[in-house]
Every structure is written in structure tokens, then in C-alpha cells.
Amino acid sequence: MAIKLRKFPHRLNRDGSFDSICLKCFATVANTATEVELKAHDNTHICDHAMLCDRRLFRAPHSQFALS
């Protein structure tokens, strides 16, 4: 049986709050008091393409730099 990876893993913080992290852009999507609240933020997250370009994780179609 294959293990299903979550695109937005959740992390419990020391203060009892929860973070959701995007595995594509590595941004913290949201920080909430309960884990249940994170699902709405996960569903509406859109990665920032400018940040992905800076990290060379995304190449815009009009870009001239080569992927490494």
C-alpha cells in the first residue's frame, strides 16, 4: 500500500497553535488555534510565483535563465 503524502503537512507549535506548510513553495500557509481551521487555508493557498522564481523552483515562460 502506497503512503499518501500531504501537500500541506500540519505542525503543532509549542504554544498549542498549528501551522500549515506548502511543500511546493515552503511557505507557511496559515497559523491557527486549531488544526481543523487549516483546511480552509490549504484549499485557498496559491504559491507566489515570484518567490518560486527567486528560488529557481519555477521558471516563468518568458524567462531567459536556464533551469539548473
C-alpha positions as a printed NumPy array, in Angstrom:
array([[  0.   ,   0.   ,   0.   ],
       [  1.396,   3.384,  -1.017],
       [  1.721,   6.164,   1.522],
       [ -0.313,   9.248,   0.601],
       [  1.749,  12.402,   1.059],
       [  0.002,  15.54 ,   2.184],
       [  0.684,  18.643,   0.128],
       [  0.17 ,  20.753,   3.259],
       [  1.572,  18.997,   6.34 ],
       [  0.491,  20.463,   9.662],
       [  2.819,  21.214,  12.551],
       [  1.898,  21.615,  16.219],
       [  3.755,  24.54 ,  17.791],
       [  4.92 ,  24.862,  21.406],
       [  2.174,  27.388,  22.137],
       [ -0.537,  24.926,  21.027],
       [ -1.222,  26.612,  17.675],
       [ -0.923,  24.835,  14.326],
       [  0.956,  25.737,  11.129],
       [  0.266,  24.535,   7.602],
       [  3.277,  24.395,   5.268],
       [  3.132,  24.212,   1.459],
       [  5.53 ,  21.563,   0.148],
       [  5.837,  23.311,  -3.224],
       [  6.901,  26.802,  -2.126],
       [  7.772,  26.004,   1.533],
       [  5.695,  28.936,   2.763],
       [  3.73 ,  28.839,   5.99 ],
       [  0.193,  28.905,   4.607],
       [ -1.523,  29.713,   7.906],
       [ -1.164,  29.663,  11.667],
       [ -4.375,  28.879,  13.554],
       [ -5.552,  27.907,  17.021],
       [ -6.987,  24.562,  15.855],
       [ -5.898,  22.127,  13.165],
       [ -9.424,  21.968,  11.713],
       [ -9.193,  25.652,  10.691],
       [ -6.158,  24.946,   8.478],
       [ -8.12 ,  23.035,   5.82 ],
       [ -9.819,  26.2  ,   4.513],
       [ -6.436,  27.924,   4.21 ],
       [ -4.912,  24.866,   2.493],
       [ -7.705,  24.878,  -0.099],
       [ -7.222,  28.553,  -0.991],
       [ -3.396,  28.729,  -0.994],
       [ -1.734,  29.882,  -4.209],
       [  2.055,  29.739,  -4.424],
       [  3.824,  33.046,  -5.073],
       [  5.461,  32.524,  -8.483],
       [  7.878,  35.428,  -7.974],
       [  9.256,  33.75 ,  -4.852],
       [  9.469,  30.404,  -6.674],
       [ 11.422,  32.069,  -9.495],
       [ 13.847,  33.574,  -6.967],
       [ 14.421,  30.097,  -5.518],
       [ 14.67 ,  28.647,  -9.054],
       [ 11.759,  26.289,  -8.36 ],
       [  9.659,  27.76 , -11.158],
       [ 10.626,  29.264, -14.493],
       [  8.174,  31.725, -15.998],
       [  7.502,  31.069, -19.708],
       [  9.092,  34.4  , -20.701],
       [ 12.186,  33.878, -18.518],
       [ 15.647,  33.696, -20.095],
       [ 17.507,  31.837, -17.328],
       [ 18.137,  28.128, -17.655],
       [ 16.879,  25.623, -15.126],
       [ 19.655,  24.012, -13.124]])
